[in-house]
């Protein structure tokens, strides 16, 4: 995970989601589909936003960039921990880092299954034909630690 902007002494906002790989998440061999990572990450992000009281976040924060590196398989029945960290809060965008951990499973030690980053932007919900970015509400900025980078 990346360090917070210099303007903040508080720890980075973090969301944690714990779950288990279900059969529907796997192929016939019981190994997870790569697309499941997105669901785990969004659930951790939802936890972060709910803990901060930002329940209106998702309808106005689409992803505009998403990058993931897959490191190890996850298996049916394996416990998973996903951690999402807000690493940059701009005037109209946020950058998050994430890591998905496969917990100890049978003779396998805990290991990182995937990691990456993504960017969301704040949009005006009233858009009809084309979404345009707009500044994050000040109350949201305060709820997320009160520190905002200047976007170029």
Secondary structure, 3 states (H helix, E strand, C coil): CCCCCCCCCCCCCEEEEEEECCHHHECCCCEECCCHHHHHHHHHHHHHHHHCCCCCCHHHCCEEEEEEEECCCCECCCEEEEEEEEEEECCCEEEEEEEEEECCECCECCEEEEEEEEEEECECCCCCCCCCECCCCHHHHHHCCCCCCCCC
